[in-house]
């Protein structure tokens, strides 16, 4: 490993990530960026701290890219190699992929103006088109929200009915009249492992304006409660519209880390919001070998 690999820290509405620039796949190959290293990087006391890790790498250097991208693999120059804070691979992250594009632009790997029409990026949830807005934000086509049943989450002995929604990863979106700010999300909510064999992200949602504005808190599998979740915002917006018997609409989503906008259409979902780099530096050899 390079003695002093570069690292970046950034976030999208305070959903924060350790970002590893590795365009040619030589600094952080799979056998080096293992689950233990991801956990060390994301440790908020002994590491850099983050909800996950994003490796910025060309698709050609990702061994499982052909399997997850299929016929689209040649169209995706870049791949968002995303790991949860516990070291597991993650399919997709709406906040993370906006930050991913921001890093590509900031590192001079893509021109921002050329990104306004959108760039196809590979993820383990499939290809996603992400683009820059003229006002400095970023948008991502998250693909269609796909409901796949009803279930409930349990929290502190209370049941919260919800809608199971796939955004490339599984969600349980629970609308509730209980103010979400009063809920204790220190522990993982209970859920039905039969419906969610690989775990689930749980959204607790207050409707502020029917079909137009919601407040959201999220417990992400493999991470815990996060300040924001892009796929969770999309699932929550879809569930809020479905509760009003609406198939389409634009919903403002307030999360602890800020505000996102979700446009739900007949065939896809578009998430828009900010992305920000906070710092850049190098990992010290003493930490890498410690």
Backbone torsions as a table, in degrees:
resi	resn	phi	psi	omega
1	UNK	NA	140.2	170.5
2	UNK	-47.6	133.8	-175.6
3	UNK	-60.5	-32.2	-176.9
4	UNK	-132.9	70.3	179.8
5	UNK	-64.8	141.0	-179.8
6	UNK	-74.4	145.3	175.6
7	UNK	-137.1	150.2	174.8
8	UNK	-124.5	153.5	171.4
9	UNK	-123.0	135.4	179.9
10	UNK	-159.2	176.3	-178.9
11	UNK	-154.9	160.5	169.1
12	UNK	-123.7	113.5	-172.4
13	UNK	44.7	46.1	173.6
14	UNK	68.8	10.7	165.7
15	UNK	-83.5	103.3	-164.1
16	UNK	-104.4	152.9	-172.9
17	UNK	-141.3	147.0	163.5
18	UNK	-86.5	124.0	-177.0
19	UNK	-110.7	129.0	-176.5
20	UNK	-114.4	101.8	175.7
21	UNK	-67.5	121.3	-177.2
22	UNK	-151.4	58.0	-171.9
23	UNK	-54.0	-39.1	-174.7
24	UNK	-97.8	6.3	175.7
25	UNK	66.9	22.6	-176.6
26	UNK	-99.2	-21.4	-174.6
27	UNK	-89.9	-39.3	-175.0
28	UNK	-128.3	59.9	175.1
29	UNK	-66.0	167.6	-173.0
30	UNK	-53.2	-39.7	-175.5
31	UNK	-75.0	-10.2	176.1
32	UNK	-101.3	-41.0	177.7
33	UNK	-89.4	67.8	-179.7
34	UNK	-89.6	179.1	-175.8
35	UNK	-60.6	-38.2	-179.1
36	UNK	-65.2	-41.3	178.7
37	UNK	-65.4	-41.2	178.1
38	UNK	-60.0	-44.3	179.6
39	UNK	-62.7	-39.6	178.2
40	UNK	-64.1	-45.2	-179.7
41	UNK	-61.3	-39.4	-175.2
42	UNK	-84.2	-8.8	-179.9
43	UNK	-63.0	123.9	-174.4
44	UNK	-81.0	-4.5	175.9
45	UNK	-111.4	-46.8	-174.7
46	UNK	-101.0	-6.8	179.5
47	UNK	-124.3	-148.6	179.3
48	UNK	-87.8	-34.1	178.3
49	UNK	93.0	127.8	177.3
50	UNK	177.5	162.5	175.1
51	UNK	-78.2	-13.0	179.9
52	UNK	-178.2	-178.8	178.7
53	UNK	-120.9	136.9	173.3
54	UNK	-118.7	117.0	172.7
55	UNK	-95.5	124.8	-179.5
56	UNK	-93.2	105.4	-170.3
57	UNK	-142.9	148.6	174.0
58	UNK	-69.8	142.9	-175.6
59	UNK	-56.7	-34.1	-177.5
60	UNK	-59.8	-18.9	-176.5
61	UNK	-103.6	13.4	-180.0
62	UNK	-109.8	111.5	-172.9
63	UNK	-57.2	-37.9	-176.0
64	UNK	-93.2	6.3	-178.2
65	UNK	-59.7	-45.7	-180.0
66	UNK	-59.3	-35.3	-178.2
67	UNK	-68.5	-36.7	-176.0
68	UNK	-91.4	-20.4	-177.8
69	UNK	-102.8	-20.1	177.3
70	UNK	57.9	-132.1	-175.4
71	UNK	-68.2	-13.8	-178.8
72	UNK	-88.0	-0.5	-172.2
73	UNK	-59.6	-37.0	-178.2
74	UNK	-72.1	-20.4	-178.9
75	UNK	-87.3	-10.5	-178.2
76	UNK	-104.7	97.3	179.1
77	UNK	-67.6	-35.7	-174.3
78	UNK	-115.0	148.9	-178.6
79	UNK	-128.8	129.0	175.2
80	UNK	-87.3	96.9	178.7
81	UNK	-82.6	95.1	-169.9
82	UNK	-106.1	128.7	175.7
83	UNK	-120.8	139.9	171.2
84	UNK	-70.5	165.4	-177.4
85	UNK	-63.3	-22.0	178.8
86	UNK	-86.4	2.4	176.3
87	UNK	98.7	-9.5	-179.5
88	UNK	-76.9	153.0	174.2
89	UNK	-71.0	146.6	177.9
90	UNK	-118.8	143.0	-177.2
91	UNK	-72.8	-45.7	-169.6
92	UNK	-160.4	150.6	176.4
93	UNK	-151.0	116.7	-177.9
94	UNK	-67.0	-38.2	176.0
95	UNK	-71.1	-40.4	-178.4
96	UNK	-64.5	-40.2	-176.5
97	UNK	-73.3	-28.5	172.8
98	UNK	-66.6	-43.0	176.5
99	UNK	-64.1	-37.1	179.0
100	UNK	-57.6	-48.0	178.9
101	UNK	-65.5	-39.6	178.3
102	UNK	-59.1	-39.3	178.6
103	UNK	-67.5	-43.3	177.7
104	UNK	-57.0	-40.5	178.5
105	UNK	-70.4	-46.2	-176.6
106	UNK	-65.5	-32.1	179.9
107	UNK	-83.7	-0.2	179.4
108	UNK	76.1	17.1	-179.6
109	UNK	-86.8	-21.5	173.8
110	UNK	-139.9	151.3	176.6
111	UNK	-89.7	129.9	-174.9
112	UNK	-59.3	-43.7	-177.3
113	UNK	-60.6	-35.9	-179.3
114	UNK	-73.6	-11.4	-178.2
115	UNK	-90.7	-6.7	-174.8
116	UNK	-64.0	-30.9	178.3
117	UNK	-81.1	-10.8	177.9
118	UNK	107.3	145.4	178.4
119	UNK	-126.9	135.7	-179.9
120	UNK	-83.6	122.2	-178.6
121	UNK	-118.8	135.8	177.4
122	UNK	-79.2	139.8	173.0
123	UNK	-140.2	168.2	177.3
124	UNK	-75.0	-5.2	171.6
125	UNK	-96.0	7.3	-177.7
126	UNK	107.7	177.0	178.4
127	UNK	-69.9	142.3	178.0
128	UNK	-134.0	137.0	177.1
129	UNK	-93.1	127.0	-177.6
130	UNK	-131.4	143.5	-175.6
131	UNK	-146.6	168.6	179.3
132	UNK	-98.7	146.6	175.0
133	UNK	-102.2	155.3	-179.0
134	UNK	-61.3	-25.3	-176.7
135	UNK	-90.5	7.5	174.6
136	UNK	103.7	-9.9	177.3
137	UNK	-85.0	-177.0	178.5
138	UNK	-135.8	147.8	177.2
139	UNK	-122.1	155.1	176.6
140	UNK	-142.3	132.4	173.6
141	UNK	-80.3	108.3	-172.7
142	UNK	-87.1	-1.4	-175.1
143	UNK	81.1	174.9	-177.3
144	UNK	-71.9	145.6	168.7
145	UNK	-80.1	128.9	-175.6
146	UNK	-119.5	104.5	176.5
147	UNK	-69.6	143.8	178.7
148	UNK	-141.0	32.9	173.8
149	UNK	134.1	177.6	175.5
150	UNK	-116.6	150.1	-179.9
151	UNK	-159.0	-163.7	175.7
152	UNK	-150.1	150.4	171.7
153	UNK	-104.2	148.8	175.7
154	UNK	-117.2	134.8	-176.1
155	UNK	-142.2	118.9	-178.7
156	UNK	52.7	40.0	177.3
157	UNK	80.6	-0.1	-178.9
158	UNK	-106.0	138.8	179.8
159	UNK	-93.2	137.2	178.3
160	UNK	-123.4	101.4	178.9
161	UNK	-62.3	145.7	-178.5
162	UNK	-154.7	174.0	179.3
163	UNK	-105.6	127.4	175.2
164	UNK	-78.9	125.6	-176.4
165	UNK	-134.9	131.9	173.0
166	UNK	-99.1	130.0	170.7
167	UNK	-117.4	32.9	-168.7
168	UNK	93.3	-19.4	169.5
169	UNK	-135.6	160.2	-171.0
170	UNK	-86.5	140.8	179.2
171	UNK	-135.4	150.7	170.0
172	UNK	-124.8	104.3	-174.0
173	UNK	-96.5	113.7	-171.8
174	UNK	-114.4	109.4	173.4
175	UNK	-79.8	135.7	-177.7
176	UNK	-147.0	151.5	173.6
177	UNK	-86.8	-10.9	176.6
178	UNK	-70.2	125.4	179.7
179	UNK	-55.8	122.3	-172.6
180	UNK	-65.1	-24.1	178.0
181	UNK	-66.9	-16.3	-178.8
182	UNK	-92.6	-6.9	-174.5
183	UNK	-81.0	146.0	178.1
184	UNK	-96.1	108.6	179.9
185	UNK	-108.2	26.6	178.3
186	UNK	-66.2	-32.8	179.1
187	UNK	-111.3	154.1	-179.0
188	UNK	-64.9	133.1	174.5
189	UNK	-63.6	149.1	173.6
190	UNK	-76.3	151.0	-179.6
191	UNK	-153.7	170.7	-178.7
192	UNK	-84.1	108.0	-179.2
193	UNK	-68.7	-17.6	175.4
194	UNK	-67.8	-40.4	178.5
195	UNK	-81.8	-28.9	-176.8
196	UNK	-125.2	70.8	-175.2
197	UNK	-64.7	-23.1	-179.2
198	UNK	-103.3	17.1	-176.2
199	UNK	87.1	176.5	-175.1
200	UNK	-156.2	148.0	169.4
201	UNK	-88.0	130.1	-176.5
202	UNK	-108.9	125.1	177.3
203	UNK	-106.6	130.7	171.7
204	UNK	-109.5	125.0	-163.7
205	UNK	-129.7	130.0	167.1
206	UNK	-106.6	131.9	176.2
207	UNK	-86.3	119.8	178.2
208	UNK	-93.1	-35.1	173.7
209	UNK	-145.0	121.9	-172.6
210	UNK	-53.7	124.6	176.6
211	UNK	70.2	10.4	-173.4
212	UNK	-141.5	-26.5	-171.6
213	UNK	-155.4	126.3	-180.0
214	UNK	-134.2	161.8	170.5
215	UNK	-115.4	141.8	-168.3
216	UNK	-139.8	138.8	163.7
217	UNK	-126.4	147.7	-173.2
218	UNK	-133.4	136.1	167.5
219	UNK	-108.4	113.5	-176.6
220	UNK	-93.8	133.5	176.9
221	UNK	-61.2	139.0	179.1
222	UNK	78.1	-1.6	-176.6
223	UNK	-131.6	-52.5	-171.0
224	UNK	112.5	-165.5	177.7
225	UNK	-68.0	134.5	176.4
226	UNK	-118.7	161.6	-178.7
227	UNK	-73.2	-15.9	179.3
228	UNK	-166.7	156.4	176.0
229	UNK	-150.4	116.2	-176.1
230	UNK	-67.4	-47.8	178.0
231	UNK	-65.0	-34.7	177.5
232	UNK	-65.2	-38.8	177.2
233	UNK	-62.5	-39.4	179.1
234	UNK	-67.0	-45.0	178.8
235	UNK	-62.5	-40.7	-179.7
236	UNK	-66.3	-42.3	178.3
237	UNK	-62.7	-42.3	178.3
238	UNK	-60.9	-45.0	-179.3
239	UNK	-64.9	-37.6	179.8
240	UNK	-66.7	-38.5	176.4
241	UNK	-69.0	-42.7	179.9
242	UNK	-60.2	-34.5	179.1
243	UNK	-64.2	-22.5	177.6
244	UNK	-101.4	12.7	-177.3
245	UNK	59.2	35.4	177.8
246	UNK	-109.5	134.0	178.4
247	UNK	-95.2	-16.9	-177.5
248	UNK	-140.0	158.3	177.2
249	UNK	155.4	169.8	177.1
250	UNK	-114.9	129.0	-175.2
251	UNK	-123.8	127.9	170.3
252	UNK	-79.6	135.0	-176.7
253	UNK	-123.6	112.2	176.1
254	UNK	-90.7	121.5	176.4
255	UNK	-116.6	164.7	179.9
256	UNK	-54.3	-27.5	-177.6
257	UNK	-94.2	3.5	179.4
258	UNK	145.2	-148.2	-176.0
259	UNK	-132.3	138.5	175.3
260	UNK	-122.5	161.7	174.0
261	UNK	-123.1	133.5	-179.8
262	UNK	-124.2	121.9	175.9
263	UNK	-104.6	112.6	179.5
264	UNK	-97.8	122.4	178.3
265	UNK	-114.2	-175.5	-177.3
266	UNK	-68.2	-30.0	-174.7
267	UNK	-125.7	-3.8	-178.9
268	UNK	-159.4	176.2	-178.7
269	UNK	-135.7	130.8	-178.6
270	UNK	-117.9	125.1	179.6
271	UNK	-105.8	131.3	179.1
272	UNK	-127.7	138.3	178.7
273	UNK	-179.9	-179.6	-176.2
274	UNK	-83.8	164.0	170.1
275	UNK	-145.0	140.0	-172.0
276	UNK	-143.9	132.6	169.4
277	UNK	-88.8	136.7	-176.5
278	UNK	-103.2	-41.7	-176.6
279	UNK	-156.9	164.1	176.5
280	UNK	-141.4	146.0	-179.8
281	UNK	-172.2	-157.9	179.1
282	UNK	-132.3	155.2	173.9
283	UNK	-86.4	131.8	-178.3
284	UNK	-77.0	142.1	179.2
285	UNK	-56.3	-34.8	-178.7
286	UNK	-65.7	-31.6	177.0
287	UNK	-75.7	-42.2	-178.3
288	UNK	-61.5	-34.7	-176.5
289	UNK	-99.0	-1.9	-175.7
290	UNK	-76.4	NA	NA
